[in-house]
């Protein structure tokens, strides 16, 4: 009845609403969705290979010779704490090729550090890609023999999946040179580790002056750090003298400081110093330890042999905990 032609030609050619089924109605309204014509195509369901990768990780068995690998995990943990190693998200390499996995590398998967102890002979996967059977040791004392592609898939799917870097090349420490003409190393300086002695007249401190040391790290100068020490409870409200300094390279300063303090935790100097308001303050970075032991700690961190070591005050030496 469109005698005036207001509805236009499209209305005349449109199908009658009563003649449309539900799918056709949705299409007319622009709300249709692509149909899944293949009843075997499932959405939101993991593929067999993805499920198998997760199962391989979950069904790891006990590693009978874990004692052989434990020092490696201890070293990696110490390196991470000291900033000598870092973790890197596990992503595909440039060009969209799968990220490589090599023997001797460490990863984090399913909350565990994983060490690739062995890579077997290459084989062809069903999709034609190269694959290999691995022996993977985990930090919880288990192992699995999953396929290389399965480990890759597990790392891709795990939001916390990480590759652990190799140790940073170059020295961790270097004694500060007194000759300004000496060439600087080519590694990036990241601060100074300093050792201080207090000049406090407090009886407990004065009686052990040669043993009580503050160990800290700064990204600036030690002189700026200790300015105003006499008014700062951190420095026992007294002037201090610098006993030793070490230049740091390519290292995470807070982690390194925590590592050193943990080695000396048994000899933390525990005393209360009243501040200017009379409130007792207990500084946490002072230790009753001889300077030669601090030198040894620095040396052992540099060569990696600090793993598992603690200072024993009864023998005045570093021992394995």
N, C-alpha and C positions, 0 to 999 in steps of 0.2 A: 504494500500500500504506500510505497515511497513515491508519491506522485510528484514531490518536489525534488527528488534525487538527493535528499540530505544525507542518507546513509551511505551513498557512494556505491561503486561497483563491487567493492570487497564484500559488503554485507550480503549482496545478492548471491555471491559465489561461495559464501561460508557455509559449511555443513550444518545441518540442523542439530541443535544441542541434544535433542532426544536420541539422535542417531549415534552419538559419541559414547564410547566406553570410558572407563576411568583414565586409562593411559592416554587416550586421545584428548580428553579434556585437559589433562595436565600439559600436554603438548601445545594445545591451543592457548593456554595461559602462560606459556613460556617456562613451565616448572617441571618439564620432563627431565629425567635422569638417564644417562646411558645404560642400556640394559646389559646385564651379564648373561650372554647367551650360552656360555660354557658353564654347566652346573658344577664342574670340577674346580672352577676358579674361586678360591676362598679369600675373603678379605679379613684383615686383622688377625691372621693366623701365621705363625712363624713357619718358614719352610723347613723341610727335613734337615737340610745342611745347617741351618741356624740352630735348630733344636739340638742337633748332634754336637755342635761346637760347645753349647752350654753344658750338655751332659758330660762331655769329655772333661771339662774343668771341674764339674761337681763330683765326678766319680773317681777322682785321683786316689791312688793307693799309697800306703805307707812307703816312704823311701828308706830302705834298709841301710844304705850307706850315707845317711844324711850328715853324719859327723864329718865326712869329707867335704861337704859343701857349706856347712854352717859358717866357717870362717869367711867365706865369700859374702854371705848375706850380712854378717856382722860388719865387714868392711864397707859394703854398699850403704848400710844404714848409717855408719859413722860418716861416710862421705856426704850423704844427703844432709845430715845434721850440720856438718861443717860447711855446706855449700860448695863442696868440691864437685859434686854431681848435682844435676837438676832433673826434674821430670818434664817430659814433653808430650803433649797430646798425640795420640796415635792416629795419624791421618794418612790418606793416600798421598803418594809422592806426586811431584809435578808430572803432568801428562796423564793423570788418572790411573797410573799403574799402581798395583798393590804395594804397600809399604814392605820393605824387605825385613826379614827376620833371619839373623845369623847366629851360629853357635857362639856362646860366650856372652850374649847380650842379656840384659835384664829388663823386665817389664813389670808393670803393675796391672793385674787383672783380677776381678772379683775380690778386691780388697787384699790380695796377697802379692808379695814380690815373687816373680817367676823368673827362673834362670834357665836359659836354653843350653842344656849340657851337651846335647848331641843333635846333629841333623843327619838323618839317614840318606840313603841313596835316592836320587831324584826319581820320580814316577809321574805318570800322567793321570790327572784327575778325570772324572767322567766328562767334564766340560772341555777337556783338552788342555787345561792349564797345567803347568808344572807344579808338583807337590812333593812332599817328603814327610816321612814319619819322624817325629821329634821325641826326644827325652827331655821333659820339662820338670824341673825341681822347684817346689814352692817353699816359701819361707816358713810355713807351718809344719814342715817335715814330711810332706807328701810329694808324690810325683805322678805324672801321667805320660802316656805315649801318644798323644793326640797328633793329628796331622797339622802340617804347617798352615794350610788354609783354614783349618778350624780355629787355630790360635788367632790368626788374623781376624776372622769374623768375630770371635769373642771380644777382641780388643776394640774393633769398630763399634760393636753394639754396646759395650760397657762405657757409660758416661765417664767413669773414673779411670778408664783404660789409659795407660801412659807408657811411654818408652823412657827408661832411665838412661841418661847420657853417660858417656865415658867420663872418667875423671878429667878435670880441667888440666890442661897441659901447663907445665911450668911450676916454679916454686910457690909454696903456700906462704912461707915466711922468708924473710931475709933480714939479718941484723942491720940496723940503720947505719949507713956509712958515715964516718966522720970526715972523710975527704970529699968536699963538694965537687971535685973534678971527676969523681968516679962516674962512669956512665950508668944511667938508669937501666934496669932490665926492660925487655920489650913487653912484659906483661902488665896488665892494668892494675895500678895500685888502688887498693880499696880501703886503706886506713892503717892505723897503728895499734898494735897490742902493747899496752904499757903495764909496768909493774911499779907500784909505789910503796914507800915506807912512810909511816906516820912519825911526826915529831911531837906527838902529844905527850904531855906530862902525866897523863892518867896512869896510875900505878900498874894496872894490868898490861897496859901497852908498853910503858917504859921498860918493864922487866923482860919483855919478849920482843924488843924492837927489831932485832935481826931476823926474827922468824915471821912476824906478822906482815903480810903483803896484801895489797889490794891489786887485783888483776882486772883490767877493763880494756875496752876497745873503743876507739874514737875514729870518726871519719875526718876530723880536723887535726889541730895540733894539740899535743899534750899540755903545752903551756896554757892554751885557752881553756882546756878542760879543767885544769886544777886551779885556775884563778879564783880567788875567794874561798879556797879550801877551808880556811880557819873559821868560816861562818857557815859551813855546809856540813850537816850531820853525815852525809855520804862519805866525807873524808875525816870522820871522827872529830869534827870541829877543831881541826888543828892543821898547821902547815904540813906539807908532805915533800918528800924528795923522790926523784925518779931513780929507781934502781935498775931498770932495763926497759928497752923498747925493741919491738920487732915490726918491720914493715910487712904489711899483708898484701897479697896479690890474688885477684880473682876468687874472692871468698865471701860467703855470706857472714857478715860480722855478728849479728845476734846469735845465729846458730853456733858459730865457733865459740863465742863467749859462754853459751850454755854448756857446750861440750867440756870446756876446760873446768867450769865450775862443778860439773857432775863428777869429774875425775877427782876433785878435791873436796867433795861433799863431806867427808868424814872429819875434816879439819877446818871447817868453817869457823871463823872467830866469832864466838857468840858472847857479846857483851852489850850492856845498855849504856848509852852515852846520853846524859840529859842535855836537851837543846836549851836555847836561851830562855825558854819559857818554863824550863824544868821538866818538860815531858821527855820520858826515856825513849831513845831511838836505837833500833838495832840494825846497823848496816849489814848488808848481805854479801858484799863482794870482797870481804877481807878473809884471809886464810892463814893459818899457822903452818907455813911450809917453807923450807929453805929455798933460797934462790936457785941453787943447782938443780933442784927437782923441777922447778918451773922451766928451766932451760931444757931439761930432758923431755918434759911434756910437749914443749914447742917442737923439739926435734922429732918426737914420735908422731905427732900429728902430721908433720911434714912428710914423713915417709910411710904413714899409714899404720904403724905398729902400735898406735894408742888403743886399738880396738880391744875392749874387754879389760882395760887396765884401770886400776884405782890406786890412789895413794894410801899406803898403810902406815899410820903414824907409829905403830909399835916397832916397825923395822926401818922407818924413815926411808921407804923406797916404794917404787911403783910395782904393783903385783897384779896378777890376773885375778879378777873377781870371780 
